[in-house]
Amino acid sequence: MSEASLLDNISLGFCLEGPAIICRLCRFAVAAVADKLHDHLRDRHHLSISQRRAAVEYVQNFHAEADPVHCSPRPDRSDCIYWLAVYDGFFCLDCGFKTISEITMVRHLSRDHKLPGSNPSYDALYRDAKLQTWLPRNRAKYWEVVLPRLVDASLAPPSHPLPQFLEDIRRREEIYRTTAHEEQLKDTGPQSFQLTSPLGRVYRLRAVGLELSVHRNLSLHAPWGVGFSTFCVFS
């Protein structure tokens, strides 16, 4: 297997802001130490032992945190890191506490910022926010992020379903190129098709060689990496 094919299969990225190794499929940072990374690639993604060893060796070239739990949360209102999941969450206007659970937010407010009265409303003390974290949700320490400014806000990157969304695009593009090669089709110019994301949004796509372009200026370029922050994609 070529190095390019290997790196495409392991789906890892190095993010300078951590610095951390990000699993692009799981959409959170993973440990850079050899044994933990090896276990993640085996247990989560079922890679062969040769792929796991090559991936572990390659990652050692980057100065990432051995355990992402030591990566500090980024400043609030930072640009989002594309390969980390974006969560719909809540932000305490008094102390900056952040959570993805509204029940947890109300409990926080009633405990730490209690209002007088028998049944007070806390709606004015918190607001909606887009959040990211280096860690899985059960270990998360969140920060607030700003999504990229797009012509159509409805085309903002989907939150958690994005990996399957990209896989659907990749699979359709490969089918198109394979069929065109086998049948020796003439070049009829750009081909268009429509894809519905897991969120129910409809995307109209143009397939031109190895590039997929979503209308209204959101582009996905092979090999499937788009960056809104400083990071490298291993593919």
GICORMO-V807316 format. One line per field, one symbol per residue. ss: DSSP state (A for helix, B for strand, O for the rest). psi: psi as a letter, one per 20 degrees, with the letter a starting at -180 (. if undefined). burial: + if it has 9 or more other ideal C-beta (glycine too) atoms within 8 Angstrom, else -. Layout:
ss->???
psi->???
burial->???
This chain:
ss->OOAAAAAAAAOBBBBOOOOBBBBOOOOBBBOOOAAAAAAAAAAOOOOOAAAAAAAAAAAOOOOOOOOAAAOOOOOOOBBOOOOOOOBBBBBBOOOOOBBOOAAAAAAAAAAAOOOOOOOOOOAAABBBBBBBOOOOAAAOOOBBBBOOOOOOAAAOOOOOOAAAAAAAAAAAAAAAAAAAAAOOOOOOOOBBBBBBOOOOOBBBBBBBOOBBBBOOOBBBBOOOOOOOOOBBBOO
psi->prhggghhhhlqqpohhfpqppohghkrqqpiqghggghghghhilqrhhggghgggghiiqmqphpihipqqrqqkqqqohjqqpqpaqppigijqqqjphghghggghgilpqrrhmqpjhiirrqqpqrqhrqhijqoqqqqpqqoqgohijqpqehjgghghhgggghgggghgghghjlqqojaqqqrppprijjqpppqpoodjppppqljopopqmkpppjrnrppm.
burial->-----++++++++++-++++++++--++++++---+++-+++-++-+---++++++-++--+-++--+--+--+---+-++++++++-++++----++++----++-++---+--------+--++--+++++++----+-+++++++-+----+-+++-+++-++-+++-++--+--+---------------+-+---+-+++++---++++---++++--+----+-+-+++
